[in-house]
Amino acid sequence: MSRRAATLIRGDGIGPEITQATLDVLSAFGAAFDWDEQLGGMAGVEHAGSPLPNATLDSIRRTKLCLKGPLTTPVGGGYRSVNVSLRQVFELYANVRPTKTIVPGGRYEGIDLVIIRENTEGLYIGMDHTFKVGDDPKAVAQTMSVMTREGCLRVCRYAFEYAKTHGRKKVTIVHKANILKATSGLFLESGRMVAKDYDGQVAADDKIVDNCAMQLVLKPEQLDVIVTTNLFGDILSDLAAGLIGGLGLAPGANIGVHAAIFEAVHGSAPDIAGQGIEPHGPDAGRRDDVGPRRGAGHRRAAAARH
C-alpha cells in the first residue's frame, strides 16, 4: 500500500490524547501515512516562539494534508487565532461538519446531516474596531462583514458537489437575506445560481437562519446538506452537534485550494487532560482557548471513542 505524506499536530490540553486515539483508529483501518510531526499552539510558542511556527506552515504546504488536535491561542502578546490564521493562509474555504448519531439512546435518533460553512469571509475577516467618544475609549464598536461573489459561489458549488458525490438528496441554502440584503442576499443569490447547474441531480431549497435553527431542533430529519455563511455555520454546526451528544462527538474538515486540515472541533480543555474523557459543555465551541468543562455528555463521548 502506498503511503501518503501528512502533517501531524498533536495539539494542546487533551489534544495529544484524542490525536493518539485517531491515529490508532487510522492504523486499525490500515490507512498508511508518513507523518511529519510539527508543533502548534502553546507547544509552538514554547519551542519556536510562535503558536504557528514557520516549520509547521512549510510542512502543510509540502504535504497539503494535516491532522491536528485542538490548539490554544495564547492570551495576550498580540497572537491571532491559530485556526483563523490556518484558514486564511491555506484558503480553507469549506468547513465540513458531519453530524451523525453514533451512540443510540439520546434525545434524537437517526441524525444524519452535514453542514458546510464558508470559512474565510463574513464577520471572521477581522475588521473589528472600537471608537472613542468623549471620555469613553470604547463608546462605539463596529465590525464589517465582507462577502465576495467568488467566495459564495465557491462554497455553494462545493456543497452541491459534496451532495452529488456522497449520494445526498438536498442542499439547503441558509441565509438572512430578508435583513442583511447585501451580504446574505449575495450568498442566497449565488447559491440559487449554483443550484440551477444541479437541477435534476440534487434538490435545493433555502431557509432563513432562525427558522433553520428551529427546524434543526423540531424536525432535523428534513435537513440533509446545509450550506451557509461563516457565522451562521459556526452557530448551526454547534447546535447540530448538540443533537448527537455534544462537540466531543463532532468531527470537522477544513477543505481548501492548497490544503485540507482535519480536526476535532472542540477546545483544548486542559483541565480534563489525562482523564480519558472528552469535552462537553457550554464553552465546548471555543476551539482555540482553554475550551470546555466537564458535563453530562462526556460519558457518551468517551464511550464512542472507545
N, C-alpha and C positions, 0 to 999 in steps of 0.2 A: 504494500500500500504506500502510495506517495505521501510524503509528509508536507504539511502546509506551515510556512513560517508565520508566526503571530507574536504580537507583543503581549506581555502579561504584566499587569499592575495589581498587586495583591490588595492594596488599599490600607485604610486606617481602621482602628477600632475592631469591629467584628469582620472587617474586610478579609483578612487572611483566612479566617475560618470558613466563610462562605465561598471564597475563591477556591480553597482546597477541596471543599465538597463538590464544587462544579468540576474541577479537574478530575476528581475520582469518577464522576458520572461520565465525563467525556471518555476517560480511559476505559471504563466498563463497556461503552458502546463501540470501542475500537477506533475512535477518532484519533488521527495521528497528527500531532503538531510539534513543530520545533519552536519552543517558547523562548523568546528573548525577554528576560525579566528586567523590568525597569521600575523606577521609583516615581511616586507622585504624592500629593498631599503633604502631610506632616513629615513623612519619611523623606520626601524630596527636599523640603526645607532644611531638615537636619543634615542631610548628606550633600546637598548640592546648592543650598541657599534659595531654592525656588520650589513652590508646590507643583510646578510643571517644568521640570528641567529640560534643557535642550536635547539631552541624550534620549529622553523619553519621546519627545516630538520627532526626533530623527528616526527612532525605531518605528514609530507608527507610519511615518512617511515611507519607510522601506517595506514594511510588511503589509501595510494597508488593512490590517486586521488586528483588533485589540480586544482582550478580555480584561475588564477592570472591576475591582471591588470599590465600595464607596470610599470617597476621598474627603478629607477635612480641609476646607479652606481656612487658613489661619486668620484669627480675628486681629484686625489692625495691620499695620505695615503696608497698607495700600494694595494688598493682594486681591486680585479679581477672582470670582468664582471659577474654580478649575473646570467644572462641567461646561459652563457657558463658553469659556475660552476654547475648550476642545471642539465644541460645536462650530464655532466660528472659524478656527484655524483650518479645520478639515471640511468645512461646508457640510456638516452633518444635518442636512435639511429635514430629514424624516425621522421622527421619533416613533418607533413602532412598539405599542404596548398591548400584547395579547392578554385577554382576561378569560380564564377558563377554570371551571370548577375542578379542583384537584382532590380535596378532601370532602367526601359527602357528609350530609347531616347538618349543613349550615342553614342559614335563613333562606338562601336561594339555592336551587338545584339546576344543573344543566346549563350553567352560564357558559357561553362560547361567543365572544365578540372581540374585535380588535379596534383599538383607537390609534389613528395615525395623526400625529401632531406636527404641524410646521414648527421647525426647531431653531430658526435663525433670525426671524423677523418679529414684527409686532412690538409689544412692550418690552421685549427682552434685549433690545439693541443697546440699552444702557443710557439713553438720553433722558436723564432724570436730574432735575435741578430744584434748588430752593432759592428764594429771593428775599432780600431784606426789605422790610417796610417799616419805617420809623426805627424803633429800638429792637424790633424783633427780627433776628437774622434769618428766621425760617417762617416768615409770615405767610409766604405763598410757596406752594410746591407744584411743580409741573413735570409731567413726563410726556414723551412723544412716542406714538406708535407708528412705525413705518412698514407699509406693505408694498410689495412690488408685484406687477403683473407676472413677471418671470417666476418669482418665488411662489406665488399662488398656483400658477399652472403646474409648476414642477411637483409640488407636494400632492396636488389633486391627481395628477397623472400617475404618480407613484401609488396612490391609494387604489385607483381603478386597476392598475396593472397587478397590484398585490391581490385584489379580489379575484381577478381573472385567473391568475396563476394558482391560487390556493382554493379554487372552487367555491368562492364566496358568491352569494347571490345579489347583495345590495350594498351600495355605498350611500351613506347619509352625510350630506354636507351640513356642518353645524356652524352657525353664524349669529351675528346680532345686527344684521343689515337694516332692521327696522329703526335702529337708533344710530348706530355707527355706519352711516350711509357711505362714507368714503372708503374707510379701511375694510370693514367687514363686508360692505357692499361689493368691493373689488374681489374679495375672496369668494363670495357666493356667485358672482358673475363668472369668474374663472372656473369654478367647479362645474357650473352648468355647461360651459363651453366644452370642457373635457368630457363630461357625461355623454354628450352627443356622439363622440367618437366610439363609445362603447354601447350604443343603443342596440338592443337585442342580445348583448353578451352579459352585461352587468346592469341590473336595475339601479336607479338613482332616485333619491328624494332629498329634501332638506328640512332642517328643524332649527328654530331659534334656540339658542343655547340654554335658556332657563327651562324651556319645555323639554329639551333633551335630557337635562338633569332629572326632571321629574319622571320622564318615561323610563330612564335607567333604573329608577327605584321601583316604579309601578309595574312595568312590563319589559324587563330587559331582553326578553326573547324576541322582541320585534326589531331589535337592532343587530346589525351584522358587522359591517365595517363603518367606522366613523372617521371622517377627515375634518380637521378643524385647525384653527389658528393657535398660536403659541400659548397664550394664557388660558384660553378655554380648554385646550388639550391637556394642559398641566392639571387643571382642576378636575375635569371629567375623568381622566385616567386614574387619578387617586380615588375618586368616587367609585369607579368601576372596580378597583382593587378591593374596596370595602365589601363588594358583593360576594367575594370569594374568600374572605378571611383577613384581608389586610395586605399591606405593602410587602410583608415578608414572603408573600406568595406571588409577587408580581415581577415578571422579567421585563427587560427593556432592551431595545436595539436602537442604535443611532446610525442611520444609513446616509451616506453622503457621496459626493462626487469623487473624493480622493481616498476615502477610508470608510470602514464600518467598525463601530465600537459597541460591544455588548456589555451590559452591566446590570447589577442589582439597582433598583430604583429608590431604595430607602437610604437613610443616613448611616453614618459610621458607628453610631451608638457605642461609644467607648465604655459606658457604664455597665454594659452586659457582655463585654468582650470576654471570651474564655468560658462562658457558661453554657454553651451549646444551645442557645435559643436565638430566635430571630426577632427583629423589632416589630412592634405593632402598637400604635398609639397615635395621639393627636399630632405629634410632631414627626411622624414617620416619613412625611414627604420632604423633609429638609435634607436634600441629598448631599450637601457638601458642608455640613457643620456637625455639631455633636449628635444630631439625629434623634431618634425617638427614645421613649422609655418603655418599660415593660407594660404589657397589657394582657387582657384575657385571651387574645388570639395567638399569643406566642406559642402555645402548646400545639395548635394545629399546624403552625408554620414549621415547628421542629419535627412534627410527625411526618409532614410532607417531605421534608428534606431527607429524612432517614428511611 
